[in-house]
Amino acid sequence: MTPTSVSVSNTREMTPKLACTGGSISYVGDQLIDGTDLGWGADSTDGAGQFADFSFDTPVHLSTVGLTPGYLRQARRPSNRCQPSSSFPVNRFVDAVEWSFDDGSSVVQRFDQRPEMQLTPADVTTANVRMTILETTRPVGADDDTVISEANFTGSEAP
């Protein structure tokens, strides 16, 4: 299920000139649901406390919620002689988020540091979901950015 809109508490600044390609890249919240390896730049540092609000046109019954706990983009990096490499190990990892729903319930999800979609059960009917970053980890030598590539929701239209 794809939300109809995303609004976010903060957006990391756009990178105006990439070192290896000369192009630019943005980190807007809509990239959480665009089905690509781009992502929402929650913060240029830790990211804890930043949130994304997802809205559906009508209430839905969610069976799972989840996200990729980092940045999946394959990019040309100067540290790899401008050859494509994964951005996942060179940015912060998300360790935990809280998913909050219209009825006041919430689910805390913890992540393994793997570059893949990770889901957790939800079993809730809602039209709005807030995902709040609780904890992140900066690997040694990594950039200090918190970027999440994709969010995921499974379920059905509410009866």
C-alpha positions as CSV (number, residue, x, y, z in Angstrom):
1,M,0.0,0.0,0.0
2,T,1.3,3.4,-0.9
3,P,0.4,6.5,1.1
4,T,-0.9,9.4,-0.9
5,S,1.3,12.0,0.9
6,V,4.3,12.3,3.1
7,S,5.3,15.3,5.2
8,V,8.5,15.4,7.2
9,S,9.9,17.3,10.2
10,N,13.2,18.1,8.6
11,T,15.0,17.6,5.3
12,R,18.8,17.4,4.9
13,E,20.1,20.0,2.5
14,M,20.4,19.1,-1.2
15,T,23.9,18.2,-2.4
16,P,24.4,20.7,-5.2
17,K,27.4,19.2,-6.9
18,L,28.4,15.5,-6.6
19,A,32.1,15.0,-6.7
20,C,32.2,12.2,-9.3
21,T,29.3,13.2,-11.6
22,G,28.8,16.9,-11.1
23,G,25.1,16.3,-10.7
24,S,23.0,17.2,-7.7
25,I,20.8,15.1,-5.4
26,S,17.9,16.0,-3.1
27,Y,16.6,14.2,0.0
28,V,12.9,15.1,0.1
29,G,10.3,13.1,2.1
30,D,8.4,11.9,-1.0
31,Q,11.4,9.8,-1.8
32,L,10.4,7.5,1.1
33,I,7.6,6.1,-1.1
34,D,8.9,6.5,-4.6
35,G,10.1,2.9,-5.1
36,T,13.7,3.9,-5.8
37,D,17.0,3.8,-3.9
38,L,16.9,7.5,-3.3
39,G,15.8,8.6,0.1
40,W,14.7,11.1,2.7
41,G,17.5,12.9,4.4
42,A,16.2,13.2,7.9
43,D,19.2,15.1,9.2
44,S,22.8,15.9,8.4
45,T,23.6,14.4,11.8
46,D,22.0,11.9,14.2
47,G,18.4,12.2,13.1
48,A,16.9,11.0,16.4
49,G,13.6,12.8,17.0
50,Q,13.0,13.5,13.3
51,F,9.7,12.1,11.9
52,A,7.7,11.4,8.7
53,D,3.9,11.6,8.6
54,F,2.3,9.3,6.0
55,S,-1.4,9.8,5.0
56,F,-3.7,7.5,3.1
57,D,-6.9,8.8,1.3
58,T,-9.1,6.6,3.4
59,P,-8.5,4.4,6.4
60,V,-6.5,1.2,5.8
61,H,-6.0,-1.9,7.8
62,L,-2.2,-2.3,8.1
63,S,-0.7,-5.7,8.7
64,T,2.9,-4.6,8.6
65,V,5.0,-1.4,8.5
66,G,8.7,-1.1,7.8
67,L,11.6,0.6,6.2
68,T,15.1,0.2,5.0
69,P,17.3,1.3,8.0
70,G,19.6,3.4,5.9
71,Y,20.5,4.7,2.4
72,L,20.4,2.1,-0.4
73,R,21.6,4.3,-3.2
74,Q,24.4,3.0,-5.5
75,A,26.6,6.0,-6.1
76,R,29.9,6.9,-7.6
77,R,32.1,7.8,-4.6
78,P,35.5,9.5,-4.6
79,S,36.7,7.0,-1.9
80,N,36.0,4.2,-4.5
81,R,37.8,6.0,-7.4
82,C,34.4,7.2,-8.6
83,Q,33.2,3.6,-9.2
84,P,29.6,2.8,-8.1
85,S,29.4,1.5,-4.5
86,S,26.7,1.2,-1.9
87,S,25.9,4.3,0.2
88,F,24.6,2.0,3.1
89,P,27.8,1.5,5.0
90,V,29.0,5.1,4.6
91,N,26.0,6.8,6.3
92,R,24.2,6.4,9.6
93,F,22.1,3.3,10.3
94,V,18.7,3.6,11.9
95,D,18.6,1.4,14.9
96,A,15.0,2.0,16.0
97,V,11.8,3.9,15.1
98,E,8.4,4.3,16.6
99,W,5.3,3.9,14.3
100,S,2.3,5.8,15.7
101,F,-1.3,5.4,14.5
102,D,-4.6,7.3,14.7
103,D,-6.0,5.3,17.6
104,G,-3.1,6.3,19.8
105,S,-1.3,2.9,19.5
106,S,2.3,2.6,18.5
107,V,4.9,-0.1,17.6
108,V,8.6,0.2,18.2
109,Q,10.7,-1.4,15.5
110,R,14.4,-2.3,15.9
111,F,16.6,-3.1,12.9
112,D,19.4,-5.4,11.9
113,Q,22.0,-3.4,10.1
114,R,21.3,-5.0,6.7
115,P,20.6,-3.0,3.5
116,E,17.1,-4.3,2.9
117,M,13.5,-3.7,3.7
118,Q,12.6,-4.9,7.2
119,L,9.0,-5.2,8.3
120,T,7.2,-5.5,11.7
121,P,3.6,-6.5,12.5
122,A,1.1,-3.7,12.9
123,D,-2.5,-5.0,12.9
124,V,-4.2,-1.5,13.1
125,T,-6.8,0.5,11.1
126,T,-5.6,4.0,10.4
127,A,-5.5,6.8,7.8
128,N,-2.3,8.4,9.2
129,V,1.0,7.0,10.4
130,R,3.9,8.8,12.0
131,M,7.4,7.2,11.9
132,T,9.7,8.8,14.5
133,I,13.5,8.0,14.5
134,L,14.5,6.9,18.0
135,E,18.1,5.9,17.6
136,T,20.9,5.8,14.9
137,T,24.5,4.6,14.8
138,R,27.3,6.2,12.9
139,P,29.8,3.6,11.7
140,V,33.5,4.5,12.0
141,G,34.5,6.7,9.1
142,A,31.0,7.1,7.8
143,D,29.3,10.4,6.9
144,D,27.2,11.9,9.7
145,D,23.9,11.8,7.6
146,T,20.7,10.0,8.4
147,V,19.0,9.0,5.2
148,I,16.3,6.4,4.8
149,S,15.6,5.0,1.3
150,E,12.1,3.6,1.6
151,A,9.1,3.0,3.8
152,N,6.7,0.1,3.3
153,F,3.1,-0.6,4.3
154,T,1.2,-3.8,3.7
155,G,-2.5,-4.4,4.4
156,S,-5.9,-3.8,2.8
157,E,-8.6,-1.1,2.6
158,A,-10.5,-0.9,5.8
159,P,-14.0,-2.4,5.7
